[in-house]
Amino acid sequence: MTDKLTYGMVGGGPGAFIGGVHRAAIRLNDEADLVSWADVIPEGARAKAGAEMGLAPDRVYGSFEEMALAEGARADKIDWVDIVTPNRFHYPAAKLFLEQGINVVCEKPLCFTAEEGRDLKRVAAGHGCLFCVTYTYTGHVMAREARQLIRNGAIGDIRMVMGEYPQDWLLDTLETITEGNRPWRADPALSGRGAAVADLGTHIENWVGYVTGLKIDKLACHLDVFGQGGVLDNNVEALIKFKGGATGMYWTSQVAIGFDNALKIRVFGEKGTIEFVQEENNYLKVSLRGKPPQIYSRGAGYLTPEAAKYARVPTGHPEGLTEAFANIYTDFAAAVRDKKAGKAVNEDDYGYPTIQQGIDGVEFFNKCVDSHEAGAAWVALDEE
Ligand SMILES: NC(=O)c1ccc[n+]([C@@H]2O[C@H](COP(=O)([O-])OP(=O)(O)OC[C@H]3O[C@@H](n4cnc5c(N)ncnc54)[C@H](O)[C@@H]3O)[C@@H](O)[C@H]2O)c1
């Protein structure tokens, strides 16, 4: 067994959603140990949680600033930091860790503005740091299979993409929101100028870009704010025109009754169609023109090697969210190890979502809001 890597975490304290999933995913790979952590919860609860996570008391911090400076000064620096706070803190926290020469894994959306994202990219490059943005759903084996099938020309040139991502979790919360009691996702100060469009819309945008390689040329978007407590969008419709002529329609919602986490993407090519449904991510539907539709099964021997290598258990034993995260960490840890070994690392070669994908997401949701504010006008995306 090669030496274990070490990592730290910002956010993800008791009761938080995604930090624990990151930790479980990293444990699944058994390649890295958590050694330091910062959260803003009260000191007593923080000390208790830190001890439960097996951390040395002097590596449990009350702020990311304190953690970045203390960890950056150590000879045994962490191999990376995971940033799993509400969106507002991604940019300042990531920047500070990069400035200490520490690689970053950051939750999406990367930050509030594309300029902040480009700044992070510059700082990462300046300090020779790696940067992963955890767009989870590209970690699923069947997302990797879809990507490889498209790269192999299975469905031909792409004509249209339909993406939808409805949820209904916000409905009950909306009715109880008061000023001062607003979930951070519905609070512009913590979420940014987009809610559903940034939280969910960027998952569609990222999955489509990652799997198809298509780049958005321009978009037209309408945002709804349903419910009395809402100040940010909770229902989004966008028309997309890709470079090269393909078109798309994206819909996402936090108030669609009966839907849990129903990300579904259909990619229509000249020769066939690929359909990915996140809640049934162990399968992929592939329809080739003139032939009966086929259901590919994760773990089966006929998958492409590029996807098959990520499957952990045989077909019929479902994998899910944690495994998707773990696959992203498999890719990222490989890049970290190569960098430590002094090899030249081109992050695009490893398979994890890079900082450029994070910037693309931020650009996407800001242009959606710009378009909405201009009466759903067509808005061109900025060149990189
Ligand atoms: N990739 C995915 O599929 C996915 C899924 C869920 C959430 N997310 C993203 O993860 C991030 C966190 O979401 P969540 O649902 O876990 O939120 P959460 O509210 O459940 O947890 C946030 C945690 O961050 C801590 N925190 C808040 N401010 C902090 C600060 N300044 N410094 C340190 N810690 C701080 C909180 O105390 C809490 O422990 C968001 O950016 C969200 O968009 C991504």
The ligand as a Tripos MOL2 file, in Angstrom:
@<TRIPOS>MOLECULE
LIG
   44    48     1     0     0
SMALL
NO_CHARGES

@<TRIPOS>ATOM
      1 N1        -21.9430   18.2410   -5.1900 N.am      1 LIG1
      2 C1        -23.1570   18.0630   -4.7360 C.2       1 LIG1
      3 O1        -23.8890   17.2250   -5.2320 O.2       1 LIG1
      4 C2        -23.6280   18.8740   -3.5750 C.ar      1 LIG1
      5 C3        -24.6810   18.4330   -2.7650 C.ar      1 LIG1
      6 C4        -25.0380   19.2170   -1.6600 C.ar      1 LIG1
      7 C5        -24.3840   20.4040   -1.4020 C.ar      1 LIG1
      8 N2        -23.3940   20.8190   -2.2400 N.ar      1 LIG1
      9 C6        -22.6670   22.0850   -1.9740 C.3       1 LIG1
     10 O2        -21.9360   21.9270   -0.7540 O.3       1 LIG1
     11 C7        -21.8840   23.1520   -0.0530 C.3       1 LIG1
     12 C8        -22.4100   22.9080    1.3610 C.3       1 LIG1
     13 O3        -23.7560   22.4780    1.2880 O.3       1 LIG1
     14 P1        -24.4400   21.6770    2.5030 P.3       1 LIG1
     15 O4        -25.7730   21.2720    2.0040 O.co2     1 LIG1
     16 O5        -23.5270   20.6650    3.0440 O.co2     1 LIG1
     17 O6        -24.5970   22.8660    3.5630 O.3       1 LIG1
     18 P2        -24.9050   22.7160    5.0990 P.3       1 LIG1
     19 O7        -25.5900   23.9640    5.4970 O.co2     1 LIG1
     20 O8        -25.5720   21.4140    5.4010 O.co2     1 LIG1
     21 O9        -23.4490   22.6600    5.7840 O.3       1 LIG1
     22 C9        -22.5690   23.7550    5.7460 C.3       1 LIG1
     23 C10       -21.4690   23.5710    6.7890 C.3       1 LIG1
     24 O10       -20.5450   24.6450    6.6500 O.3       1 LIG1
     25 C11       -20.3410   25.2450    7.9440 C.3       1 LIG1
     26 N3        -19.9700   26.6530    7.7250 N.ar      1 LIG1
     27 C12       -20.7820   27.7090    7.4520 C.ar      1 LIG1
     28 N4        -20.0530   28.8210    7.2830 N.ar      1 LIG1
     29 C13       -18.7560   28.4610    7.4800 C.ar      1 LIG1
     30 C14       -17.5150   29.1690    7.4590 C.ar      1 LIG1
     31 N5        -17.4660   30.4960    7.1880 N.pl3     1 LIG1
     32 N6        -16.3730   28.4880    7.7210 N.ar      1 LIG1
     33 C15       -16.4060   27.1740    8.0080 C.ar      1 LIG1
     34 N7        -17.5560   26.4470    8.0340 N.ar      1 LIG1
     35 C16       -18.6990   27.0850    7.7650 C.ar      1 LIG1
     36 C17       -21.6460   25.0290    8.6730 C.3       1 LIG1
     37 O11       -21.5090   25.1780   10.0750 O.3       1 LIG1
     38 C18       -21.9560   23.6020    8.2380 C.3       1 LIG1
     39 O12       -21.2090   22.6800    9.0100 O.3       1 LIG1
     40 C19       -22.6850   24.1480   -0.8800 C.3       1 LIG1
     41 O13       -21.8210   24.9200   -1.6810 O.3       1 LIG1
     42 C20       -23.5590   23.2710   -1.7670 C.3       1 LIG1
     43 O14       -23.9020   23.8890   -3.0090 O.3       1 LIG1
     44 C21       -23.0120   20.0760   -3.3040 C.ar      1 LIG1
@<TRIPOS>BOND
     1     1     2 1
     2     2     3 2
     3     2     4 1
     4     4     5 ar
     5     4    44 ar
     6     5     6 ar
     7     6     7 ar
     8     7     8 ar
     9     8     9 1
    10     8    44 ar
    11     9    10 1
    12     9    42 1
    13    10    11 1
    14    11    12 1
    15    11    40 1
    16    12    13 1
    17    13    14 1
    18    14    15 2
    19    14    16 1
    20    14    17 1
    21    17    18 1
    22    18    19 2
    23    18    20 1
    24    18    21 1
    25    21    22 1
    26    22    23 1
    27    23    24 1
    28    23    38 1
    29    24    25 1
    30    25    26 1
    31    25    36 1
    32    26    27 ar
    33    26    35 ar
    34    27    28 ar
    35    28    29 ar
    36    29    30 ar
    37    29    35 ar
    38    30    31 1
    39    30    32 ar
    40    32    33 ar
    41    33    34 ar
    42    34    35 ar
    43    36    37 1
    44    36    38 1
    45    38    39 1
    46    40    41 1
    47    40    42 1
    48    42    43 1
@<TRIPOS>SUBSTRUCTURE
     1 LIG1         1 GROUP 0 **** ****
